């Protein structure tokens, strides 16, 4: 179960539950949060294939 956490406030910003997550799902969640909260200075992620995809890194 992937989730998006603000490490400074320790607030869970998003939880995405699905049978299969692809890089497009990650991009959707991140872009929604960028619109709501602004673009962060940095992003840290685990090495899951949906997070390490070239589309997410770009």
Rosetta constraint file for C-alpha pairs under 8 A:
AtomPair CA 1 CA 15 HARMONIC 7.33 0.50
AtomPair CA 1 CA 16 HARMONIC 6.60 0.50
AtomPair CA 1 CA 17 HARMONIC 5.72 0.50
AtomPair CA 1 CA 18 HARMONIC 7.82 0.50
AtomPair CA 2 CA 15 HARMONIC 6.16 0.50
AtomPair CA 2 CA 16 HARMONIC 5.83 0.50
AtomPair CA 2 CA 17 HARMONIC 7.11 0.50
AtomPair CA 3 CA 12 HARMONIC 7.14 0.50
AtomPair CA 3 CA 13 HARMONIC 7.61 0.50
AtomPair CA 3 CA 14 HARMONIC 5.58 0.50
AtomPair CA 3 CA 15 HARMONIC 4.36 0.50
AtomPair CA 3 CA 16 HARMONIC 6.26 0.50
AtomPair CA 4 CA 12 HARMONIC 5.88 0.50
AtomPair CA 4 CA 13 HARMONIC 5.39 0.50
AtomPair CA 4 CA 14 HARMONIC 5.03 0.50
AtomPair CA 4 CA 15 HARMONIC 6.43 0.50
AtomPair CA 5 CA 10 HARMONIC 6.26 0.50
AtomPair CA 5 CA 11 HARMONIC 5.66 0.50
AtomPair CA 5 CA 12 HARMONIC 4.43 0.50
AtomPair CA 5 CA 13 HARMONIC 5.57 0.50
AtomPair CA 5 CA 14 HARMONIC 7.29 0.50
AtomPair CA 6 CA 10 HARMONIC 5.24 0.50
AtomPair CA 6 CA 11 HARMONIC 5.30 0.50
AtomPair CA 6 CA 12 HARMONIC 6.42 0.50
AtomPair CA 6 CA 13 HARMONIC 6.83 0.50
AtomPair CA 7 CA 11 HARMONIC 7.27 0.50
AtomPair CA 13 CA 33 HARMONIC 7.72 0.50
AtomPair CA 14 CA 29 HARMONIC 7.35 0.50
AtomPair CA 21 CA 25 HARMONIC 6.06 0.50
AtomPair CA 21 CA 26 HARMONIC 7.52 0.50
AtomPair CA 21 CA 50 HARMONIC 6.53 0.50
AtomPair CA 22 CA 26 HARMONIC 6.75 0.50
AtomPair CA 22 CA 50 HARMONIC 5.11 0.50
AtomPair CA 23 CA 27 HARMONIC 6.19 0.50
AtomPair CA 23 CA 50 HARMONIC 4.59 0.50
AtomPair CA 23 CA 51 HARMONIC 6.40 0.50
AtomPair CA 23 CA 53 HARMONIC 6.23 0.50
AtomPair CA 23 CA 55 HARMONIC 6.69 0.50
AtomPair CA 23 CA 56 HARMONIC 6.18 0.50
AtomPair CA 24 CA 28 HARMONIC 6.13 0.50
AtomPair CA 24 CA 55 HARMONIC 7.84 0.50
AtomPair CA 24 CA 56 HARMONIC 7.85 0.50
AtomPair CA 25 CA 29 HARMONIC 6.39 0.50
AtomPair CA 26 CA 30 HARMONIC 6.13 0.50
AtomPair CA 26 CA 50 HARMONIC 7.05 0.50
AtomPair CA 26 CA 51 HARMONIC 7.03 0.50
AtomPair CA 26 CA 56 HARMONIC 7.26 0.50
AtomPair CA 27 CA 31 HARMONIC 5.91 0.50
AtomPair CA 27 CA 56 HARMONIC 6.18 0.50
AtomPair CA 28 CA 32 HARMONIC 6.19 0.50
AtomPair CA 29 CA 33 HARMONIC 6.38 0.50
AtomPair CA 30 CA 34 HARMONIC 6.10 0.50
AtomPair CA 31 CA 35 HARMONIC 6.24 0.50
AtomPair CA 32 CA 36 HARMONIC 6.35 0.50
AtomPair CA 33 CA 37 HARMONIC 5.72 0.50
AtomPair CA 33 CA 38 HARMONIC 7.13 0.50
AtomPair CA 34 CA 38 HARMONIC 4.45 0.50
AtomPair CA 34 CA 39 HARMONIC 4.89 0.50
AtomPair CA 34 CA 40 HARMONIC 7.61 0.50
AtomPair CA 35 CA 39 HARMONIC 7.74 0.50
AtomPair CA 45 CA 51 HARMONIC 6.77 0.50
AtomPair CA 46 CA 51 HARMONIC 7.08 0.50
AtomPair CA 47 CA 51 HARMONIC 6.45 0.50
AtomPair CA 47 CA 52 HARMONIC 5.90 0.50
AtomPair CA 48 CA 52 HARMONIC 6.09 0.50
AtomPair CA 49 CA 53 HARMONIC 6.07 0.50
AtomPair CA 50 CA 56 HARMONIC 7.94 0.50
AtomPair CA 51 CA 56 HARMONIC 6.35 0.50
AtomPair CA 51 CA 57 HARMONIC 7.92 0.50
AtomPair CA 52 CA 56 HARMONIC 6.88 0.50
AtomPair CA 52 CA 57 HARMONIC 6.93 0.50
AtomPair CA 53 CA 57 HARMONIC 6.50 0.50
AtomPair CA 54 CA 58 HARMONIC 6.09 0.50
